[in-house]
Amino acid sequence: MSTEAILSHHLRSFSESIDEIMTDYTSESVLFTPEGPLPGLQPIRTFFENFLNTSPPELLQAMTLLRQDVRGEVAYIMWKADPYIPLATDTFVVRDGKIVAQSFAVLAPTPEGAGARA
């Protein structure tokens, strides 16, 4: 599958299930987050479970894709989910129909405008 097809599947999977999201990854995949890299299926699954379980139910409906670029095996997206997430980005490296590496960064509102987490 092409990088664009894997990215499309990944984005659609959020409205389906964690199991469906995880079909895009392998045991060799790594997710780079602001808290550090998460190598392998279980840490990546835990990240997505925590993200979805701690997000308001309306967050997924509020998600808007602002930009999507695909060049070969690399894809980049910029998105928001107002008012919960004013800006986030993901970069994906796709090989042999799987996400082998992904980075995720988010600008999240903090109490009293005390700063942002990225």
C-alpha positions as CSV (number, residue, x, y, z in Angstrom):
1,M,0.0,0.0,0.0
2,S,1.1,3.5,-0.7
3,T,2.1,6.0,2.0
4,E,-1.0,8.0,1.2
5,A,-3.2,5.0,1.5
6,I,-1.7,4.1,4.9
7,L,-2.1,7.7,6.1
8,S,-5.8,7.7,5.0
9,H,-6.4,4.4,6.8
10,H,-4.7,5.7,9.9
11,L,-6.8,8.8,10.1
12,R,-10.1,6.8,9.4
13,S,-9.1,4.3,12.1
14,F,-9.6,6.8,14.9
15,S,-13.4,6.6,14.4
16,E,-13.2,2.8,14.5
17,S,-11.0,1.2,17.2
18,I,-7.6,1.0,18.8
19,D,-7.2,-2.5,17.2
20,E,-7.8,-0.9,13.7
21,I,-5.3,1.9,14.5
22,M,-2.7,-0.7,15.5
23,T,-2.9,-2.6,12.2
24,D,-0.8,0.2,10.7
25,Y,2.2,-0.6,13.0
26,T,4.7,-3.5,13.6
27,S,6.7,-4.6,16.5
28,E,9.6,-2.6,15.0
29,S,7.6,0.7,14.8
30,V,8.5,3.6,17.0
31,L,6.4,6.6,18.0
32,F,8.3,9.8,19.0
33,T,6.4,11.9,21.5
34,P,7.2,14.9,23.6
35,E,7.7,12.5,26.5
36,G,10.2,10.4,24.5
37,P,10.2,7.5,22.0
38,L,7.8,4.6,22.3
39,P,9.2,1.5,20.5
40,G,7.0,-1.5,19.7
41,L,3.3,-2.3,19.6
42,Q,2.4,-2.3,23.3
43,P,3.8,1.2,24.1
44,I,2.2,2.6,21.0
45,R,-1.1,1.0,21.8
46,T,-0.9,2.4,25.4
47,F,-0.2,5.9,24.0
48,F,-3.3,5.8,21.8
49,E,-5.5,4.3,24.5
50,N,-4.4,7.1,26.9
51,F,-4.9,9.7,24.3
52,L,-8.4,8.5,23.4
53,N,-9.5,7.7,27.0
54,T,-8.4,11.1,28.4
55,S,-9.8,13.2,25.5
56,P,-13.3,14.6,25.6
57,P,-15.7,12.6,23.4
58,E,-16.1,15.7,21.2
59,L,-12.4,15.9,20.3
60,L,-12.6,13.4,17.4
61,Q,-15.5,15.3,15.9
62,A,-13.6,18.6,16.3
63,M,-10.5,17.3,14.4
64,T,-9.7,19.3,11.3
65,L,-6.9,18.5,8.9
66,L,-5.1,21.7,8.1
67,R,-2.3,20.3,5.9
68,Q,-1.3,17.0,4.4
69,D,1.9,16.4,2.5
70,V,3.2,13.1,1.1
71,R,6.6,12.6,-0.5
72,G,7.6,9.0,-1.1
73,E,7.6,7.1,2.1
74,V,7.2,10.3,4.3
75,A,3.9,11.9,5.2
76,Y,3.2,15.0,7.3
77,I,0.0,16.3,8.7
78,M,-1.0,19.4,10.7
79,W,-4.3,19.4,12.4
80,K,-6.4,20.9,15.2
81,A,-9.4,20.0,17.3
82,D,-10.8,23.3,18.6
83,P,-11.1,24.2,21.4
84,Y,-9.2,21.2,22.8
85,I,-6.1,21.2,20.6
86,P,-5.2,24.4,18.8
87,L,-2.4,22.8,16.8
88,A,-0.8,19.4,16.4
89,T,1.5,17.7,13.9
90,D,2.4,14.2,13.0
91,T,5.1,12.9,10.6
92,F,5.1,9.3,9.4
93,V,7.6,7.1,7.7
94,V,5.9,4.2,5.9
95,R,7.6,1.2,4.5
96,D,6.1,-2.0,3.1
97,G,2.6,-0.8,4.0
98,K,3.3,-0.1,7.7
99,I,4.2,3.0,9.8
100,V,7.8,2.3,10.9
101,A,8.3,5.7,12.5
102,Q,6.0,8.5,13.6
103,S,6.5,11.8,15.4
104,F,3.7,13.6,17.3
105,A,3.7,17.1,18.8
106,V,0.8,19.0,20.2
107,L,0.2,22.6,21.3
108,A,-2.2,22.1,24.2
109,P,-4.0,24.9,26.1
110,T,-2.9,25.2,29.7
111,P,-4.6,26.8,32.7
112,E,-4.4,30.6,32.6
113,G,-2.3,30.6,29.5
114,A,0.7,29.3,31.5
115,G,2.4,28.0,28.3
116,A,2.1,25.1,26.0
117,R,3.2,21.5,25.8
118,A,4.9,20.3,22.7
